[in-house]
Amino acid sequence: HAWNHRDRQPLPIAVSSDLMEEASVVDQSVPARSSGNLIARLAAMMFLQYWPLGTWGVTFGSYIAANTGERGIHAFSGGFVGYSTAAGAIGSLLSPVLIGFLSDRYVSAERLMSLMHAGCAIAVWQMSQTHSQIAFFLWLLVYYECFSPACALTNKIALRHLTESSSEYPVVRLFGTIGWIAAGLFIGFAWPAMTGGAIETTTVPLVIGAVGNIAMAVYCVTLPRTPPQLKSGRIIPSANRDSRDLFRNRQFVAFLVIVFFACAPTMAYNNYGNVFLNDHHYWHPAALMTIGQVSEALVLAASPWIVSIVPLPALFAAGIAAWSLRYLLLALASSTGLSAPVYIAIAIHGMCYVFVYIVGVIYVDRLVSPTHRGLAQGTFTIVYAGFANLFGALSVGYSQSRFLTPEGVSPPPYNWTIFWLIPAAQCALTAILFVAILWRIRAAARLRPT
């Protein structure tokens, strides 16, 4: 059983008996809180994990647009900005599980993460040097094949070493958000102030990102050692055995299904939120949307207190419901012309992101044995960053072709109300499904003989 930290009652989560024995040993020998030095080292890890991508992840669309068709170096075709967003999803479909499995059985997690960031550095440097659209896209895929498993490994390392993961992990993860914000401020404000020129349409952010990945690759070798917890063996038989063990956990599998349906609709806001704000002529849309990052940081800072009084499943359900509310607010704004619902929709980003993605990481850690932590986190990453994002991108692209910019219709109707109501309904149904599944699990646990 995993423990509900609010009332110290066991949740009905089936794990191995050796995990129970390990938990009893930990309770007797490990201090109640992690040391400040450990938290600082892990916070720096999160900062350096997200800072490199933050330097170019927002601006590389501007670089592509500045070199599309007859502009710039003529490297890209029209529409490539949109197509390139699929690279993150496609690049997350395999490597997180493979690298997670290797970290469980063969190689220390911090060493694997160092290799992943070295791969990121090579990929993003090649992106900055190539004048070929095909080569740029292939190197972008390589980047995400390295970056996505690195994200899963940071989660594994943090959850492995933190004593009170439910309250301490959100604090550590907060510095990932701070790293992303700091990178944007460095590229958008600090660099122009130092040099006197903007660089958002150049390759300079890509080069800066490559340097950041190199710095992270070096820092990884200084992290707390996180060796495999399972005995090594032949790769294919071991992979088959670990996968069977993991997917026999019905609650874990059910949760992954919920994660897929919960995260797919998020692509509507991620891909079209800025488009909506520009279409309705809001003041500085990109700057306006940073309210969401501030909200995210505030909710992360409050998470240790929140998770101490609210069970993780309830928080996850609230996160899905917050996404539904966000889309309903955007639909209301588009149908009435009111601006207040838009500001609220942006401001609740903290609940939307933290209660789904960050709480999801902690919940996965509760559902599985520590010996399969890397594989479980890698699978979770594949589901939300790979399959869900890919399906979500395709589905919202279809919605765009039907309700926003249908072919042959001029001027485009931009029927934003229906466009936003579709993901609102999807999120609401997913929240109801998750609550229903959780209720059945708890009911079955009460009927199970002790």
Buried (B, 14 or more C-beta within 10 A) or exposed (E): BBBBBBEEEEBBBBBBEEBEEBBEEEEEEEEEEBEEEBBEBBBBBBBBBBBBBBBBBBBBBBBBBBBBEEEBEEBBEEEBBBBBBBBBBBBBBBBBBBBBBBBBBBBBBBBBBBBBBBBBBBBBBBBBEBEEBEBBBBBBBBBBBBBBBBBBBBBBBBBBBBBBBBBBBBBBBBBBBBBBBBBBEBBBEEBEEEEEEBBBBBBBBBBBBBBBBBBBBEBBEEBBEBEBBBEEEEEEEBBEEBBEBBEEBEBBEBBBBBBBBBBBBBBBBBBBBBBBBEBBEBEEBEEBBBBBBBBBBBBBBBBBEBBEEBBBBBBBBBBBBBBBBBBBBBBBBBBEEEEEBBBBBBBBBBBBBBBBBBBBBBBBBBBBBBBBBBBBBBBBBBBBBBBBBBBBBBBBBEBBEBBBBEEEEEEEEBBBBBBBBBBBEBBBBBBBBBBEBBEEBEEEBEEEEE
